[in-house]
């Protein structure tokens, strides 16, 4: 398999990797609590923006590609945080199966 060249010197964004921890709310349900797992450096690249209509309300969706060093504890459903911006991880994969880097396709929340 061909090795993909990724310039790690372009990892200029400091991100916090977070996982969802449900916390009992005392009445049989759960509240969302995001727990920081690690801090990492990555490259954040915008990929697309789209507007979908949900009923009469337009919903904006912005996706990004985030490249980082390989970690085996990253999974879909986790999120990356950069200051007040949150990126939900949709997919994550090793682009050349070398165990050096991960590419994550993410959706930005709250924009």
C-alpha positions as CSV (number, residue, x, y, z in Angstrom):
1,X,0.0,0.0,0.0
2,X,1.3,3.5,-0.8
3,X,2.2,5.7,2.1
4,X,0.3,9.0,2.3
5,X,2.4,12.0,3.0
6,X,1.0,14.2,5.7
7,X,3.0,17.2,6.9
8,X,2.7,17.1,10.7
9,X,4.2,20.6,10.8
10,X,0.8,21.9,9.7
11,X,-0.9,20.6,12.9
12,X,-1.5,24.1,14.2
13,X,-4.8,23.6,16.1
14,X,-4.9,22.5,19.7
15,X,-8.0,20.4,20.3
16,X,-9.5,18.6,23.2
17,X,-10.8,15.1,22.6
18,X,-14.0,14.4,24.6
19,X,-16.3,11.5,25.1
20,X,-19.9,11.5,26.3
21,X,-20.5,10.3,29.8
22,X,-24.2,10.0,30.7
23,X,-24.9,11.2,34.3
24,X,-28.1,10.0,36.1
25,X,-30.4,13.0,36.6
26,X,-32.2,11.5,39.6
27,X,-35.6,10.9,38.0
28,X,-34.7,7.9,35.8
29,X,-33.1,9.8,32.9
30,X,-29.6,10.9,32.0
31,X,-27.9,14.3,31.4
32,X,-25.1,14.7,28.9
33,X,-21.6,15.4,30.3
34,X,-18.6,15.6,28.1
35,X,-15.4,14.4,29.6
36,X,-12.0,15.4,28.3
37,X,-9.8,12.4,27.3
38,X,-6.8,14.1,25.8
39,X,-5.3,17.2,24.3
40,X,-3.9,16.9,20.8
41,X,-2.6,18.9,17.9
42,X,-4.3,18.6,14.5
43,X,-5.0,20.3,11.2
44,X,-8.7,21.4,10.7
45,X,-9.8,21.9,7.1
46,X,-13.3,22.9,6.1
47,X,-14.9,20.5,3.6
48,X,-18.4,21.6,2.8
49,X,-21.4,23.6,4.0
50,X,-25.0,22.9,3.2
51,X,-28.4,24.0,4.1
52,X,-31.1,21.5,4.7
53,X,-34.8,22.3,5.4
54,X,-36.4,20.7,8.5
55,X,-40.0,21.7,8.2
56,X,-40.0,25.4,7.6
57,X,-36.7,25.9,9.4
58,X,-33.3,25.9,7.5
59,X,-30.6,23.8,9.2
60,X,-27.0,24.7,8.4
61,X,-24.4,21.9,8.3
62,X,-20.7,22.5,8.1
63,X,-18.3,19.6,7.8
64,X,-14.5,19.5,8.3
65,X,-11.7,17.1,7.8
66,X,-9.4,16.9,10.9
67,X,-6.0,15.2,10.5
68,X,-4.1,14.2,13.7
69,X,-1.6,11.6,14.9
70,X,-2.9,8.1,15.2
71,X,-4.8,7.2,18.4
72,X,-6.6,3.9,18.9
73,X,-9.1,5.4,21.3
74,X,-10.9,7.7,18.9
75,X,-14.4,6.6,17.7
76,X,-17.5,7.9,16.0
77,X,-19.7,9.8,18.5
78,X,-16.9,11.4,20.4
79,X,-16.1,15.1,19.8
80,X,-13.2,17.5,19.4
81,X,-13.3,20.9,21.0
82,X,-11.4,24.0,19.9
83,X,-12.2,26.8,22.4
84,X,-16.0,27.3,22.0
85,X,-16.3,25.3,18.8
86,X,-17.4,21.6,18.9
87,X,-16.8,19.0,16.2
88,X,-18.8,15.8,16.4
89,X,-16.8,12.9,14.9
90,X,-18.8,11.1,12.2
91,X,-16.0,8.8,10.8
92,X,-12.4,8.2,11.6
93,X,-9.9,6.1,9.7
94,X,-6.2,5.5,9.1
95,X,-5.6,6.8,5.5
96,X,-2.8,4.4,4.6
97,X,-3.1,1.7,7.3
98,X,0.4,2.6,8.7
99,X,-0.7,3.6,12.2
100,X,0.8,7.1,11.9
101,X,-2.2,9.4,11.3
102,X,-6.0,9.5,11.6
103,X,-8.4,11.4,9.4
104,X,-11.7,12.3,11.0
105,X,-14.8,13.6,9.1
106,X,-16.6,15.8,11.6
107,X,-19.7,18.0,11.7
108,X,-19.5,21.4,13.5
109,X,-22.2,22.0,16.1
110,X,-23.7,25.3,17.1
111,X,-22.8,27.5,14.0
